[in-house]
């Protein structure tokens, strides 16, 4: 079996930061990349365009957590 070279070793590391996310069941709602204080569910931009506010997520029963995520534009 032939090993491929480790291309990722030459790539710059992505900057990550602690960000607030919301979790309901097994679904994690992440901060939108551009719109501050808005959150998106999996499939955003591909299957739907729905955005959520923190208040809406709390009202749905989602719990706040902190995750390390890539930088946002804001």
C-alpha positions as CSV (number, residue, x, y, z in Angstrom):
1,X,0.0,0.0,0.0
2,X,1.3,3.4,-1.0
3,X,1.1,6.3,1.5
4,X,0.1,9.7,0.3
5,X,2.2,12.7,1.4
6,X,0.8,14.7,4.3
7,X,-0.4,17.7,2.3
8,X,-2.1,19.1,5.4
9,X,1.3,19.6,7.1
10,X,2.1,22.4,4.6
11,X,-1.3,24.1,5.0
12,X,-1.7,27.0,7.5
13,X,-3.7,26.1,10.6
14,X,-7.2,27.5,10.9
15,X,-7.8,29.8,13.7
16,X,-10.4,28.6,16.2
17,X,-12.2,30.4,19.0
18,X,-14.7,29.6,21.7
19,X,-18.2,30.3,20.4
20,X,-21.7,29.9,21.9
21,X,-23.7,27.2,20.2
22,X,-27.2,25.8,21.0
23,X,-28.0,22.1,21.2
24,X,-31.4,20.4,21.1
25,X,-31.4,16.7,21.1
26,X,-28.7,15.7,18.6
27,X,-28.9,18.9,16.6
28,X,-26.3,21.6,17.1
29,X,-27.2,25.2,16.0
30,X,-24.1,27.1,15.0
31,X,-23.6,30.9,14.8
32,X,-24.1,32.2,11.3
33,X,-20.9,33.0,9.5
34,X,-21.9,36.6,8.7
35,X,-25.0,37.6,10.7
36,X,-24.0,38.1,14.3
37,X,-26.6,36.8,16.9
38,X,-28.2,34.5,14.4
39,X,-27.8,30.7,14.4
40,X,-28.3,28.0,11.7
41,X,-29.0,24.3,11.7
42,X,-27.4,21.6,9.7
43,X,-28.2,21.9,6.0
44,X,-28.4,25.7,6.0
45,X,-27.8,27.1,2.5
46,X,-28.3,23.6,0.9
47,X,-31.7,22.5,2.0
48,X,-33.1,25.6,3.7
49,X,-32.4,29.3,4.5
50,X,-33.9,29.4,8.0
51,X,-32.1,31.5,10.7
52,X,-32.8,31.4,14.4
53,X,-32.3,33.9,17.2
54,X,-31.0,32.9,20.6
55,X,-34.5,33.6,22.1
56,X,-36.1,31.3,19.5
57,X,-33.7,28.5,20.2
58,X,-34.2,28.8,24.0
59,X,-38.0,28.8,23.5
60,X,-37.5,25.5,21.5
61,X,-35.7,24.0,24.5
62,X,-32.2,24.2,23.1
63,X,-29.4,24.4,25.6
64,X,-26.4,26.8,25.4
65,X,-22.9,25.3,25.1
66,X,-19.5,26.5,24.1
67,X,-17.5,24.9,21.2
68,X,-14.3,25.7,19.4
69,X,-15.2,27.0,16.0
70,X,-13.5,28.6,13.0
71,X,-13.4,32.4,13.0
72,X,-16.5,34.2,11.8
73,X,-16.5,37.3,9.6
74,X,-17.7,39.4,12.6
